[in-house]
Amino acid sequence: MARVGVEHSLTNISEALRDRGYDIVELRQESDARGCDACVISGLDSDVMGIANTVTQGSVIEANGLTAEEVCRHVEERTNLAR
């Protein structure tokens, strides 16, 4: 199953993805995203300073305004395309 990084504040999304069999990595710092097939972020503090460093080749999914189920669907769609 795909490896998914999830921002540490999104515990409901981590649990939903773990229940679906995804390997979850808690994102606390930039280096945690390395090797992830997808990353889920809250989007609350994205691009605050106008700096965008890329540390993963995987998809980045912004969870702001989405339910855990909607985020899971996005992850499934994007990780299935990568295979």
N, C-alpha and C positions, 0 to 999 in steps of 0.2 A: 504494500500500500504506500501511497505517497507520504512524503515528509512535509508537514505544514507548520510554519512558524506562526504563532498567534501572540499578539501583544498581551502582556501579562494582565492587563485590566479586563480582558474579555473572557472571563472564566466560563460563562454560559456557552460561548462559541467553542472554546476548547473542549468542554465536556461533550457537546453535540458532535464535534468532529471525531473525538476519541471513541464515542459510541458507534460511529460508522467505520471504525477500524483504522483511522489515520494515525500516523506517528506524529505526535505533537511536540513541538519545541517552543518553550516559552521565550518570547522576544523581550529581553530586558536591555540589550545593547545591540549595536549595529552588527557585530560579528556573529550574533546568534542566528542571523538569517542565512549565513553561508551554508550551501548544500540543501536548502529547502526547495521543494517543488512549487510551493506557493507560500505567501505570507499574508496574514490578515492583520490589518492595523485599524485602530479606532478612527483615524483621520482627524482627530481633534488638534493634533500638533504637527501635522504634516507640512513640510516646506515653510516653516515659520520664518527662516532666515533667507529663503530663496536658494538654498543649497540642496542639491540632489545627488547623493553618492549612490552608485549602484553596487551592491554587494552580492546580489543573487540574480540568477538567470530566470528564476521562477516568476509567476504572476504575483502582482500585489493587489490585494482586494481590500478596499476601504469599507469597513463595516458600519460607518455612520449612517443611521437611518434604516438599516436592514435588520431583519429578525435573524436569529440563529439559523433557522431553516433556510432562509434566502442566502445567507453566507455559505452554508453547506452546499447548496445547489451551484453557486458560483465556483466553489472549490472543485466540486465534482466535474463541472464542465471544463474548467481550465486544466485540471490535472489529467483528464482523459484525453484532451487534445494533444498533450505533450507526449503521450505514449506512442 
